[in-house]
Amino acid sequence: MTSRGLAVLCVLVAGLGQVGSSSQAGREDLNPVVLYPWRQRSSGGLSRVKRDWIIPPIRVLENSKQVPENLVQIKSDKIFTGEVIYKLEGPGVDQDPKDLFEIDDKTGWIRSMIPLDREKNRSFTLKAFALSPSGERLENPSTIEIVVLDQNDNRPNFSQKEFSGSVSEFSVPGTSVMSVTATDADDPTTDNAILSYSIIGQESIPPLRINKTMFGINNETGAIYTRDVGLDWEVADMSGMGLISLANAVIHVTDINNNPPQFAPDLYTMSAVENKVDFVIGWVNATDNDEPGTGNWETKYTIAKGNPSRNFAIRTDPVTNEGILSVVKALDYETQEVYTLTLTVENVNPLSIKAPKDPVSSATVVVTVVNENEAPRFNKDPIEIVVLESVDPGTLLASNIAYDPDNAKLKYDILRDPEGWLIINHETGEIAARKPFDVRSPHVKNNIYNAVIRVTDTDAGGISTTASLVITLRETNDFFPQLFPQMGTVCSESGRETSGLFLSAVDEDLPPHAEPFTFQLQDINVSANWTIIQVNETHAVLRPLVELEIGEYAVTVLVTDSGTPSLGAYAQVNVTVCLCGKDGECKTEAAAIFGTRVGVSFIALLVIMASIALLLCKGKQPLRKDYPDNLPSPSYPRKPPADPTDIEDFINDVRERIPSWTWPIVSQLK
């Protein structure tokens, strides 16, 4: 069914089944005319009423039009002994709702002043008093209860003015559709509030589309069920004989998916330009007789065949329900010129078991690929090369780097080569080294040098493409290691732990062609007196093996790097051996005098002693006529110390006591 809908007008009827008279005589049947609340009959005659005795309630019909209306008269037995004044208190008298009842204070008649409404007040509990003229209570207060009797004065009311429900088409008889509810304010213990539901009319929208007896209703519960289709219903109180109320209801007959979609037409031709993506090439159409806008009508399209590389995709237009065919992966005219696609269509919702068992509808789409001039393409981007930095000029680095899909002639260029290390054949694209590379170039980062290559086809338009050339440089062992320092001093005592010259090596190469370095002594004779101790990968200590004489020594050291192949270099280290103090520092003055290989010479001692003798003999006279007369008075120098470590103090003492012209002689003695 293409259009589903059913509106039903329901009239609910409620009526009064027992319409009785509200005369005074009827009420006298309900209540005694005179009530003696303070006495009761017994076998012994009149006696005082017990305090817990309950007086039967006074029953009054609601909605009485005869007001004021006497309900009952109360009397006290004190009336025989004197005058009695009656008083009434409680809800309906002096409490809310006020002024519904009153009592004649002389006769004791209780009367209603206005019509009562049971739906507002079902009963009243009052207190009756018998008083003397002076206001003294003659009797204990007595409870008077007035009960309001119900009349069928309320129509039943539906819970809503219009009900809405739905039922699937082709539902079997007895299928539950919906329930309607109504309420009645009358006394639920009487027939006045009993409801009865019925359907009084059924009308289809659009008209004459369904049978007029499609729906039925449970007269007690209001449950609506299918007989065929259509709806109006009636509900009444007093078991269908009282007052009535009306309501409308709309039952929508919902669609089931019993109509599969069908392609119309089932053959399409389209075209698509190569090398473009995400564009629409055409639309396909399918029809469906189910309700528009629902999942039973909405379609989903599938490319069942002819799309192995997933170049095409299809989606549904939510408004028109058409299929939109697009290219999502670039086509290549040179690879395939025509595609034949097979499409299928189904609903979003699964088909009902009541739908015909026809095969899924399919359609054929023939797509022709349109050729266009394509840009050349690199075989790899980036182009990656690994080469030694010391490559020979002219070495071929890369070839066969690009091609043209249209087989056009190509032209190659280098767009970026900041160091000018490369050369390219403009026709073949072969890339060669123009000169050796240098890994220390500022344009080399982490041993990688970047260049840019361009290739252009020579057809009309000259379309070009670029690619990155990434050259990874493998460093070679190009530099010899160098030793530092090449001169220094060591203490003559071989036993000193601090005695030795600290050496280090450096290399302009980068790892793995630099450290760790190897330090060696090459001269056998030198090795007898000296040793070299490796400290770490870049440092060593040159140290004497024996106690050497004070003087200058030349030690040749071979330092070798870890490159492949390794490179080694000889370095001559000039070492001055000297006497050292306790702090390990050379004592330079002592070394000048006593630091020869044979000790202090005999001549030097004669010169020193002669100078001292002259000082003793001449006193303040100058030793030579060309020296001044104001030389300091000579004094005997202290005896030379036996401990060589104190020799420097001794020399300083001598220098203070001998003529200054002897200082150069002393300083140059060996």
C-alpha positions as CSV (number, residue, x, y, z in Angstrom):
1,M,0.0,0.0,0.0
2,T,1.5,3.3,-1.0
3,S,-0.6,5.5,1.4
4,R,-1.4,4.3,4.9
5,G,-3.8,6.1,7.3
6,L,-7.1,5.7,9.1
7,A,-9.1,8.2,11.2
8,V,-11.9,7.0,13.4
9,L,-14.4,9.1,15.3
10,C,-15.4,7.5,18.6
11,V,-18.5,8.6,20.6
12,L,-18.5,7.5,24.2
13,V,-22.0,7.4,25.8
14,A,-22.7,7.4,29.6
15,G,-26.4,7.4,30.9
16,L,-28.3,7.2,34.2
17,G,-29.9,3.8,34.4
18,Q,-32.1,4.5,37.5
19,V,-33.7,7.9,37.6
20,G,-35.5,8.1,41.0
21,S,-37.5,10.8,42.9
22,S,-35.7,13.1,45.4
23,S,-38.8,13.8,47.5
24,Q,-38.8,14.2,51.2
25,A,-40.7,11.0,51.7
26,G,-37.8,9.2,50.0
27,R,-35.3,10.7,52.5
28,E,-37.5,9.8,55.4
29,D,-37.1,6.2,54.4
30,L,-33.4,6.7,54.7
31,N,-33.3,8.5,58.1
32,P,-35.5,8.7,61.2
33,V,-37.4,12.0,61.6
34,V,-36.4,12.4,65.2
35,L,-33.0,11.2,66.6
36,Y,-32.3,10.9,70.3
37,P,-28.5,10.8,70.3
38,W,-28.4,10.8,74.2
39,R,-30.6,7.8,74.8
40,Q,-31.3,4.3,73.7
41,R,-34.0,1.8,74.1
42,S,-33.5,-1.2,76.3
43,S,-35.6,-3.8,78.2
44,G,-35.6,-1.5,81.2
45,G,-36.9,1.5,79.4
46,L,-35.0,4.7,78.6
47,S,-31.5,5.0,79.9
48,R,-28.5,7.3,79.3
49,V,-26.5,6.6,76.2
50,K,-23.1,5.1,76.6
51,R,-20.3,7.5,75.6
52,D,-18.8,5.0,73.0
53,W,-22.2,4.4,71.3
54,I,-22.1,5.1,67.6
55,I,-25.2,6.8,66.0
56,P,-26.1,5.5,62.6
57,P,-25.1,8.0,59.8
58,I,-27.7,10.3,58.2
59,R,-27.9,9.7,54.4
60,V,-28.6,12.6,52.1
61,L,-28.8,12.6,48.3
62,E,-26.5,15.0,46.4
63,N,-27.8,17.6,44.0
64,S,-31.2,18.2,45.9
65,K,-33.0,21.2,44.6
66,Q,-35.3,21.5,47.7
67,V,-33.2,23.7,49.9
68,P,-33.3,24.6,52.7
69,E,-34.2,21.0,53.5
70,N,-34.8,19.4,56.9
71,L,-32.7,16.3,57.3
72,V,-33.3,15.1,60.9
73,Q,-34.4,16.4,64.3
74,I,-32.3,15.7,67.5
75,K,-33.8,15.8,71.0
76,S,-32.5,15.5,74.5
77,D,-34.4,13.9,77.4
78,K,-33.5,17.0,79.4
79,I,-36.3,18.7,77.5
80,F,-38.7,17.2,80.1
81,T,-37.0,19.0,83.0
82,G,-36.4,22.4,81.4
83,E,-35.6,24.4,78.3
84,V,-32.8,23.0,76.0
85,I,-30.8,24.9,73.4
86,Y,-29.2,22.9,70.6
87,K,-25.9,23.7,68.9
88,L,-24.0,22.1,65.9
89,E,-20.3,22.3,65.1
90,G,-17.9,20.9,62.6
91,P,-17.1,20.9,58.8
92,G,-20.1,22.2,56.8
93,V,-21.3,24.4,59.7
94,D,-18.6,26.6,61.3
95,Q,-15.6,25.0,59.5
96,D,-14.8,24.8,55.8
97,P,-16.8,24.3,53.7
98,K,-19.0,26.5,55.9
99,D,-22.7,27.2,55.8
100,L,-23.8,23.8,54.3
101,F,-25.8,22.9,57.4
102,E,-27.5,24.6,60.3
103,I,-29.5,23.6,63.4
104,D,-32.6,25.2,64.9
105,D,-31.4,25.9,68.4
106,K,-34.9,25.5,69.9
107,T,-36.4,22.5,67.9
108,G,-33.1,20.6,67.1
109,W,-33.9,20.3,63.3
110,I,-30.7,19.9,61.2
111,R,-31.2,21.1,57.7
112,S,-29.1,21.4,54.5
113,M,-28.8,25.0,53.2
114,I,-27.5,24.4,49.6
115,P,-27.4,21.3,47.3
116,L,-24.6,18.9,48.2
117,D,-22.0,17.5,45.8
118,R,-20.7,14.0,46.6
119,E,-17.7,14.5,44.2
120,K,-16.5,17.3,46.5
121,N,-17.5,16.0,49.9
122,R,-18.6,12.5,50.5
123,S,-19.5,12.8,54.2
124,F,-19.5,15.3,57.1
125,T,-18.8,14.5,60.8
126,L,-20.5,17.0,63.1
127,K,-20.7,17.5,66.9
128,A,-24.1,18.1,68.5
129,F,-24.6,19.8,71.9
130,A,-27.5,20.2,74.3
131,L,-27.1,23.3,76.4
132,S,-29.1,25.1,79.2
133,P,-30.1,28.7,78.6
134,S,-27.1,29.7,80.7
135,G,-24.8,27.8,78.3
136,E,-24.2,24.8,80.6
137,R,-23.8,21.5,78.9
138,L,-26.7,19.2,79.7
139,E,-25.3,16.3,77.8
140,N,-21.9,15.2,76.6
141,P,-21.3,16.1,72.9
142,S,-22.6,13.6,70.4
143,T,-21.2,12.8,66.9
144,I,-23.6,13.2,64.0
145,E,-22.3,11.8,60.6
146,I,-24.0,12.9,57.4
147,V,-23.2,10.7,54.3
148,V,-23.8,12.2,50.8
149,L,-25.4,9.6,48.4
150,D,-24.2,9.5,44.8
151,Q,-26.2,10.4,41.7
152,N,-25.2,9.7,38.1
153,D,-24.4,13.4,37.5
154,N,-20.9,13.0,35.8
155,R,-20.2,12.0,32.2
156,P,-17.3,9.7,31.6
157,N,-14.2,11.5,30.3
158,F,-11.6,10.1,27.9
159,S,-8.0,10.5,29.0
160,Q,-7.3,12.4,25.8
161,K,-9.5,14.0,23.1
162,E,-7.8,12.1,20.3
163,F,-5.9,8.8,20.4
164,S,-3.3,7.6,17.9
165,G,-2.2,4.1,17.2
166,S,-0.8,2.0,14.4
167,V,-1.0,-1.5,13.0
168,S,0.9,-3.1,10.2
169,E,-0.8,-3.8,6.9
170,F,-1.9,-7.4,6.4
171,S,-2.2,-8.0,10.1
172,V,-4.2,-11.0,11.0
173,P,-7.7,-10.6,12.7
174,G,-7.4,-10.2,16.4
175,T,-4.1,-8.3,16.3
176,S,-4.0,-5.7,19.1
177,V,-3.8,-2.2,17.9
178,M,-4.1,0.1,20.9
179,S,-6.2,0.8,24.1
180,V,-8.4,3.8,25.0
181,T,-9.1,4.8,28.5
182,A,-11.8,6.9,30.2
183,T,-12.7,7.8,33.8
184,D,-16.0,8.7,35.7
185,A,-16.1,10.8,38.8
186,D,-19.2,9.1,40.1
187,D,-19.2,6.6,43.0
188,P,-17.1,3.7,41.7
189,T,-19.1,1.3,43.9
190,T,-22.3,2.1,42.0
191,D,-23.4,1.5,38.4
192,N,-23.0,5.3,37.9
193,A,-19.3,4.8,37.3
194,I,-19.3,1.6,35.3
195,L,-18.0,2.2,31.7
196,S,-18.8,0.4,28.5
197,Y,-16.8,1.0,25.3
198,S,-18.1,0.6,21.7
199,I,-17.2,1.7,18.2
200,I,-19.9,3.7,16.6
201,G,-18.3,4.6,13.3
202,Q,-15.2,3.8,11.1
203,E,-14.0,6.0,8.2
204,S,-10.8,5.4,6.1
205,I,-8.5,8.1,4.8
206,P,-8.5,8.3,1.8
207,P,-12.1,7.2,1.6
208,L,-13.3,3.8,0.5
209,R,-9.9,2.3,0.8
210,I,-10.8,-0.3,3.5
211,N,-13.7,-2.4,4.7
212,K,-15.9,-0.5,7.3
213,T,-15.7,-3.3,9.9
214,M,-11.9,-3.6,10.1
215,F,-11.7,-2.9,13.8
216,G,-13.4,-4.1,17.0
217,I,-13.2,-2.9,20.6
218,N,-13.4,-4.7,24.0
219,N,-16.4,-3.0,25.7
220,E,-15.0,-3.4,29.2
221,T,-11.2,-2.7,28.7
222,G,-11.2,-0.4,25.7
223,A,-8.7,-2.6,23.8
224,I,-9.0,-2.1,20.0
225,Y,-8.1,-5.1,17.7
226,T,-8.3,-5.8,14.0
227,R,-11.2,-7.2,12.3
228,D,-10.3,-5.6,9.0
229,V,-9.4,-1.8,9.1
230,G,-11.0,1.5,10.2
231,L,-11.9,3.0,13.6
232,D,-14.4,5.0,15.6
233,W,-15.6,3.8,19.0
234,E,-18.2,4.5,21.6
235,V,-17.9,4.3,25.5
236,A,-20.8,4.8,28.1
237,D,-21.3,4.4,31.8
238,M,-24.2,2.6,33.6
239,S,-23.3,-0.5,31.6
240,G,-24.0,1.4,28.4
241,M,-27.3,3.0,29.6
242,G,-26.1,6.3,31.1
243,L,-24.4,9.5,30.1
244,I,-22.1,9.5,27.0
245,S,-18.8,11.1,26.0
246,L,-17.2,11.4,22.6
247,A,-13.6,11.1,21.4
248,N,-11.7,10.7,18.1
249,A,-8.9,8.2,17.3
250,V,-6.6,7.8,14.3
251,I,-5.1,4.5,13.5
252,H,-2.3,4.5,11.0
253,V,-2.0,1.4,9.0
254,T,1.8,1.1,8.7
255,D,3.6,-0.1,5.7
256,I,5.5,-3.4,5.5
257,N,8.4,-3.9,3.0
258,N,6.5,-6.1,0.5
259,N,7.7,-4.3,-2.6
260,P,11.4,-4.7,-3.6
261,P,13.0,-1.8,-5.6
262,Q,13.4,-2.2,-9.3
263,F,15.9,-0.5,-11.7
264,A,14.3,1.7,-14.4
265,P,16.1,1.6,-16.8
266,D,18.6,-1.2,-16.3
267,L,21.3,0.0,-18.8
268,Y,23.4,3.2,-18.5
269,T,26.4,4.6,-20.4
270,M,28.8,7.1,-18.7
271,S,32.3,8.6,-19.2
272,A,35.1,9.5,-16.8
273,V,38.4,11.5,-17.3
274,E,41.5,9.7,-16.2
275,N,43.7,10.8,-13.3
276,K,40.8,12.6,-11.5
277,V,39.2,11.5,-8.3
278,D,36.1,12.3,-6.2
279,F,33.8,13.4,-9.0
280,V,30.4,12.2,-10.0
281,I,30.0,10.5,-13.4
282,G,26.2,9.8,-13.4
283,W,23.0,8.7,-11.7
284,V,21.0,5.5,-11.8
285,N,17.3,5.2,-10.8
286,A,15.2,2.5,-9.0
287,T,11.5,2.6,-8.1
288,D,9.8,1.3,-5.0
289,N,6.0,1.1,-4.3
290,D,6.4,1.1,-0.5
291,E,5.7,4.2,1.6
292,P,8.1,7.1,0.6
293,G,10.5,8.3,3.3
294,T,10.6,5.1,5.2
295,G,13.2,2.4,5.3
296,N,10.9,0.2,3.3
297,W,11.2,2.7,0.4
298,E,14.8,3.9,0.9
299,T,17.3,2.1,-1.3
300,K,21.0,1.1,-1.1
301,Y,23.0,0.4,-4.2
302,T,26.0,-1.9,-4.6
303,I,28.6,-2.4,-7.2
304,A,28.5,-6.2,-7.5
305,K,31.0,-6.7,-10.4
306,G,33.5,-4.8,-12.5
307,N,35.3,-2.9,-9.8
308,P,38.2,-5.0,-8.5
309,S,40.5,-2.0,-7.8
310,R,37.7,-0.1,-6.2
311,N,37.9,2.8,-8.6
312,F,34.2,3.5,-8.3
313,A,31.7,4.0,-5.5
314,I,28.0,4.5,-5.3
315,R,25.8,6.2,-2.7
316,T,22.0,7.0,-2.4
317,D,20.5,10.4,-2.8
318,P,18.3,10.7,0.3
319,V,15.7,12.9,-1.4
320,T,15.3,11.3,-4.8
321,N,16.3,7.7,-3.9
322,E,18.6,7.7,-6.9
323,G,22.1,6.1,-7.0
324,I,25.0,8.5,-7.5
325,L,28.1,6.9,-9.1
326,S,31.5,8.4,-8.5
327,V,35.2,7.9,-9.3
328,V,37.1,7.6,-6.0
329,K,40.4,6.3,-7.3
330,A,42.1,7.7,-10.4
331,L,41.5,5.9,-13.6
332,D,44.3,5.2,-16.2
333,Y,43.4,5.3,-19.9
334,E,46.7,3.5,-20.8
335,T,45.8,0.6,-18.4
336,Q,42.1,0.2,-19.1
337,E,39.8,2.2,-21.5
338,V,36.4,0.7,-20.6
339,Y,34.7,-0.5,-17.4
340,T,31.5,-2.6,-17.3
341,L,29.9,-2.3,-13.9
342,T,27.0,-4.5,-12.6
343,L,24.9,-2.7,-10.0
344,T,22.3,-4.2,-7.6
345,V,19.7,-2.4,-5.4
346,E,18.0,-3.3,-2.2
347,N,16.0,-1.6,0.5
348,V,17.5,-0.3,3.8
349,N,14.9,-2.5,5.7
350,P,14.8,-6.3,4.9
351,L,12.0,-7.5,2.8
352,S,8.9,-8.9,4.5
353,I,8.2,-12.6,4.1
354,K,5.0,-11.5,2.4
355,A,7.0,-9.9,-0.5
356,P,7.2,-11.7,-3.8
357,K,10.2,-14.0,-4.2
358,D,11.7,-12.1,-7.2
359,P,15.5,-11.9,-7.7
360,V,17.4,-8.8,-6.7
361,S,17.1,-6.1,-9.4
362,S,20.4,-5.3,-11.2
363,A,21.6,-2.9,-13.9
364,T,24.6,-2.5,-16.2
365,V,26.7,0.7,-16.4
366,V,29.4,1.0,-19.2
367,V,32.0,3.6,-18.2
368,T,34.4,4.9,-21.0
369,V,37.7,6.4,-19.8
370,V,38.7,9.6,-21.5
371,N,42.5,10.1,-22.2
372,E,44.4,13.2,-21.3
373,N,48.0,14.4,-21.4
374,E,49.6,13.1,-18.2
375,A,52.6,14.4,-16.4
376,P,55.7,12.2,-16.4
377,R,56.1,10.0,-13.3
378,F,59.2,9.0,-11.3
379,N,59.7,5.4,-10.6
380,K,60.5,6.3,-7.0
381,D,60.0,9.5,-5.0
382,P,62.2,10.1,-3.2
383,I,65.1,8.7,-5.2
384,E,67.5,7.2,-2.6
385,I,71.2,6.7,-3.2
386,V,73.9,5.5,-0.8
387,V,77.5,6.5,-1.8
388,L,81.0,7.0,-0.3
389,E,81.8,10.6,0.3
390,S,85.1,10.1,-1.6
391,V,83.3,9.0,-4.8
392,D,85.3,9.6,-8.0
393,P,84.1,12.3,-10.3
394,G,82.0,10.9,-13.1
395,T,80.7,7.9,-11.1
396,L,77.1,7.0,-12.1
397,L,74.8,7.4,-9.2
398,A,71.2,6.7,-10.6
399,S,69.6,5.9,-13.9
400,N,66.1,5.0,-15.3
401,I,64.5,7.3,-12.8
402,A,61.2,8.3,-14.6
403,Y,58.8,7.5,-17.5
404,D,55.9,9.1,-19.3
405,P,52.5,7.3,-19.4
406,D,51.8,8.8,-22.9
407,N,55.3,7.7,-24.1
408,A,56.4,11.3,-24.7
409,K,60.0,12.3,-24.9
410,L,61.4,13.6,-21.6
411,K,63.8,16.2,-20.5
412,Y,65.6,16.1,-17.1
413,D,67.0,18.9,-15.0
414,I,68.5,19.4,-11.5
415,L,66.5,22.1,-9.7
416,R,68.4,22.0,-6.4
417,D,72.1,21.0,-5.8
418,P,73.5,23.6,-3.3
419,E,77.0,22.1,-3.3
420,G,77.2,21.5,-7.1
421,W,78.1,17.9,-6.6
422,L,75.8,16.4,-9.2
423,I,75.5,16.3,-13.0
424,I,72.5,14.9,-15.0
425,N,72.1,13.8,-18.6
426,H,69.2,15.9,-19.8
427,E,68.0,13.2,-22.3
428,T,68.5,10.0,-20.3
429,G,68.2,11.3,-16.8
430,E,71.4,9.5,-15.6
431,I,72.8,11.2,-12.5
432,A,76.6,11.2,-11.9
433,A,79.0,12.7,-9.4
434,R,80.6,16.0,-10.6
435,K,83.2,15.9,-7.8
436,P,83.8,14.1,-4.4
437,F,81.3,14.8,-1.6
438,D,82.2,16.1,1.8
439,V,80.2,14.9,4.8
440,R,81.2,18.1,6.7
441,S,79.3,20.3,4.4
442,P,76.7,22.5,6.1
443,H,74.1,21.1,3.6
444,V,74.7,17.6,4.9
445,K,72.5,16.8,7.9
446,N,73.0,13.4,9.6
447,N,75.0,12.2,6.6
448,I,72.2,13.0,4.2
449,Y,72.4,15.4,1.3
450,N,69.2,16.5,-0.5
451,A,68.7,17.5,-4.1
452,V,65.6,18.0,-6.4
453,I,65.2,16.6,-9.9
454,R,62.7,17.7,-12.5
455,V,61.4,15.8,-15.5
456,T,59.3,17.4,-18.2
457,D,57.5,15.9,-21.2
458,T,58.2,17.6,-24.6
459,D,54.6,17.4,-25.8
460,A,52.3,20.4,-26.0
461,G,51.9,22.0,-22.6
462,G,55.2,20.7,-21.2
463,I,53.8,19.1,-18.0
464,S,56.6,18.5,-15.5
465,T,57.0,16.6,-12.2
466,T,59.6,16.8,-9.5
467,A,61.1,14.3,-7.1
468,S,63.5,14.5,-4.2
469,L,67.0,13.0,-4.5
470,V,68.2,11.8,-1.1
471,I,71.9,10.9,-1.0
472,T,73.2,9.1,2.1
473,L,77.0,9.7,2.4
474,R,79.1,6.9,3.8
475,E,82.2,8.5,5.4
476,T,85.7,7.3,4.4
477,N,88.9,7.4,6.4
478,D,90.5,10.5,4.9
479,F,92.5,12.0,7.8
480,F,95.4,10.9,9.9
481,P,95.1,11.2,13.7
482,Q,97.2,13.9,15.3
483,L,98.9,13.8,18.7
484,F,98.9,16.6,21.3
485,P,100.9,18.0,23.0
486,Q,104.3,17.3,21.4
487,M,106.4,18.6,24.3
488,G,106.2,18.6,28.0
489,T,107.9,17.7,31.3
490,V,108.0,14.7,33.6
491,C,109.7,14.0,36.9
492,S,112.9,12.0,36.9
493,E,111.7,9.7,39.7
494,S,110.1,6.7,38.1
495,G,108.2,5.7,41.2
496,R,106.0,8.8,41.3
497,E,102.4,8.0,40.5
498,T,101.9,11.5,39.1
499,S,105.0,11.3,36.9
500,G,104.1,11.3,33.2
501,L,103.0,13.3,30.2
502,F,99.2,13.3,29.4
503,L,98.7,12.8,25.6
504,S,95.6,13.1,23.5
505,A,94.7,12.3,19.9
506,V,92.3,14.0,17.5
507,D,91.0,13.1,14.0
508,E,89.0,15.2,11.5
509,D,87.1,12.0,10.4
510,L,83.8,11.1,12.0
511,P,83.0,7.8,13.6
512,P,83.7,5.0,12.9
513,H,86.9,6.3,11.3
514,A,88.2,8.2,14.4
515,E,88.4,7.0,18.0
516,P,89.2,4.7,19.7
517,F,92.9,5.5,19.0
518,T,95.8,3.2,19.7
519,F,99.1,4.6,21.2
520,Q,102.4,2.8,20.7
521,L,106.2,3.4,21.2
522,Q,108.1,2.3,18.0
523,D,111.8,2.6,19.1
524,I,113.0,-0.5,20.9
525,N,115.7,1.5,22.8
526,V,113.1,4.1,23.8
527,S,110.8,1.3,25.0
528,A,113.4,0.2,27.5
529,N,113.2,3.5,29.3
530,W,109.6,4.6,28.5
531,T,106.1,3.2,28.5
532,I,102.8,4.6,27.2
533,I,99.6,3.7,29.1
534,Q,96.1,3.9,27.4
535,V,93.7,5.9,29.6
536,N,90.6,5.8,27.4
537,E,89.6,5.9,23.7
538,T,91.3,9.3,23.1
539,H,94.0,9.7,25.8
540,A,97.2,8.0,27.0
541,V,100.1,8.8,29.5
542,L,103.8,8.7,28.6
543,R,105.8,7.7,31.6
544,P,109.5,6.7,32.3
545,L,110.1,3.1,33.3
546,V,113.4,3.9,35.1
547,E,114.9,6.9,36.9
548,L,116.3,9.0,34.1
549,E,118.9,11.7,34.2
550,I,117.7,15.2,34.1
551,G,117.6,16.5,30.5
552,E,115.8,16.6,27.2
553,Y,114.5,13.4,25.5
554,A,112.9,12.8,22.2
555,V,110.2,10.0,22.2
556,T,108.5,8.9,19.0
557,V,104.8,7.8,19.4
558,L,102.6,6.1,16.8
559,V,98.9,6.9,17.1
560,T,96.4,4.9,15.0
561,D,92.7,5.5,14.3
562,S,89.9,2.8,14.0
563,G,89.0,3.5,10.4
564,T,88.8,0.9,7.6
565,P,91.5,0.8,6.6
566,S,93.1,2.4,9.6
567,L,95.5,5.3,9.4
568,G,98.4,5.9,11.7
569,A,100.8,8.8,12.2
570,Y,104.2,9.2,14.0
571,A,104.7,12.1,16.3
572,Q,107.9,13.1,18.1
573,V,107.3,14.2,21.7
574,N,110.0,16.3,23.3
575,V,110.1,15.5,27.0
576,T,112.1,17.4,29.6
577,V,113.0,15.3,32.6
578,C,113.5,17.3,35.7
579,L,113.7,17.1,39.5
580,C,110.3,17.6,41.1
581,G,109.3,18.8,44.5
582,K,106.8,17.1,46.7
583,D,104.0,18.7,44.8
584,G,105.3,17.0,41.6
585,E,106.3,20.3,39.9
586,C,109.8,20.8,38.4
587,K,112.3,22.8,40.4
588,T,113.7,24.9,37.5
589,E,116.7,26.6,39.3
590,A,117.9,23.3,40.7
591,A,117.6,21.7,37.3
592,A,119.8,24.5,35.8
593,I,122.6,23.9,38.2
594,F,122.4,20.2,39.1
595,G,120.4,18.8,36.3
596,T,123.2,17.6,34.0
597,R,123.8,14.0,33.4
598,V,127.1,14.1,35.4
599,G,125.9,16.3,38.3
600,V,127.6,19.6,39.3
601,S,131.0,19.9,37.5
602,F,134.2,20.4,39.4
603,I,134.9,23.7,37.5
604,A,131.5,25.1,38.6
605,L,132.4,24.3,42.2
606,L,135.8,26.0,41.8
607,V,134.1,29.1,40.4
608,I,131.6,29.2,43.2
609,M,134.3,28.7,45.9
610,A,136.6,31.3,44.3
611,S,133.8,33.8,44.3
612,I,133.2,33.2,48.0
613,A,136.9,33.5,48.7
614,L,137.2,36.8,46.9
615,L,134.3,38.1,49.0
616,L,136.0,37.1,52.2
617,C,139.3,38.6,51.2
618,K,138.2,41.9,49.7
619,G,135.4,42.8,52.0
620,K,133.6,45.8,50.6
621,Q,136.1,46.3,47.8
622,P,134.8,45.5,44.3
623,L,136.2,42.4,42.7
624,R,136.9,44.2,39.4
625,K,137.6,47.9,38.9
626,D,134.6,48.4,36.7
627,Y,132.1,47.2,39.4
628,P,130.7,49.7,41.9
629,D,132.0,50.1,45.5
630,N,128.6,49.6,47.2
631,L,128.4,45.8,47.0
632,P,127.0,44.2,50.1
633,S,129.3,42.9,52.7
634,P,130.3,39.3,52.2
635,S,129.3,36.7,54.6
636,Y,129.9,33.1,54.8
637,P,127.4,31.0,52.9
638,R,125.9,28.2,54.8
639,K,127.2,24.7,54.2
640,P,125.7,23.0,51.1
641,P,122.9,20.7,52.1
642,A,123.3,17.0,51.9
643,D,119.7,16.5,50.8
644,P,119.4,17.2,47.1
645,T,115.7,18.2,47.6
646,D,116.9,21.3,49.5
647,I,119.5,22.3,46.8
648,E,117.3,25.1,45.5
649,D,117.2,26.8,48.9
650,F,121.0,26.5,49.0
651,I,121.4,28.1,45.5
652,N,119.2,31.0,46.4
653,D,121.3,31.6,49.5
654,V,124.5,31.5,47.5
655,R,123.0,34.0,45.0
656,E,122.3,36.4,47.8
657,R,126.0,36.3,49.0
658,I,128.0,36.2,45.8
659,P,128.7,39.1,43.3
660,S,126.0,39.6,40.8
661,W,128.5,39.3,37.9
662,T,128.8,35.6,38.7
663,W,125.0,34.9,38.3
664,P,125.2,34.4,34.5
665,I,128.0,32.0,34.9
666,V,126.2,30.0,37.5
667,S,123.0,29.9,35.5
668,Q,124.7,28.5,32.4
669,L,126.6,25.7,34.1
670,K,125.8,22.2,33.0
